Structures are given as C-alpha cells and as structure tokens.
Amino acid sequence: MKDSTNGGCACTPNQSIKCTVSNCAHHCKDQNYCGLNTITVGTHEANPTQKECTDCQSFQMK
C-alpha cells in the first residue's frame, strides 16, 4: 500500500486521481494528486444533479 501521509513521509501520487484538496491527509504535497490507490466517491443528496452534490468519502483531515 502506498504511503500517502505528508508528515515527513513521501507521498506517491496516483496520476489517475487528481485532487486539489490540500488539507486532506492523502493529498500529495506540492502536487495536485491523491496518494491513495483508490478512492470512494459518494453523495449527500437523495438525487444528485450537480458535481457539488458529490463527495470524496476517502477524505481524511490532516
């Protein structure tokens, strides 16, 4: 499993998962990629109709 922490450890960017959420623990510092192998995307709406209705459920606060 890739180490996606930024607290002194290297993040291996997954170039298939772009991300600009820099306060996520999985965000690769200085790069706009996620360090996870896969992510889970979900919604907080009963019937999502816009991208703002979706959420990255793999998000973890730094």
N, C-alpha and C positions, 0 to 999 in steps of 0.2 A: 504494500500500500504506500502511496506517495505521502510524504510529509508536507502538509500544507500550512504549517504554523509559520509565523513570521517572527516569533520571539527568539531570534538568534539562529533559527534553523532555516535551511534553504527551502524555498517553495519551488516545486517543479510545475511550471504552467502547463495546463491541459489546453492546447491550442484549439480544441474543439468546443471549449466553453469560455466564451468571452464574458467578462464581468468588470463593472466599474464601481462596485460597492467596496470601497477601500476599508470600511470598518468591519468587514466580515473576516473571521479568522482564517478562511480558506482563500482569501484574495492574495494573489502573488504581488508582493510589494514592488512598486515601480513598473508593473506590467498590468495590463487590463485582461488578465486571465484568472480562472479559478484553478486551484491546485488539486481539486478532487478528481477522481476517475469518472464519477458520475454524479449527477445532482437529481433532486426530486423537485418538480415544479407542480404547484397546486394552485388553488383559488380560494378566495374568501367570499365569493359570490355564489349564489344558487345557480345563476345563468350568466357566466362571464361573457361579455360582448366586446371588451376592450383590453389591451395589454395591461393597463393599470389594475385590472381585476385579478391578475395572476401574481403568484409569489414564489420565490425560491425557498422551498421548505428545507433546504440544506444549510441555510444561513445560520451562522453562529457568531455572536458578538465577540470581538477581540477581547 
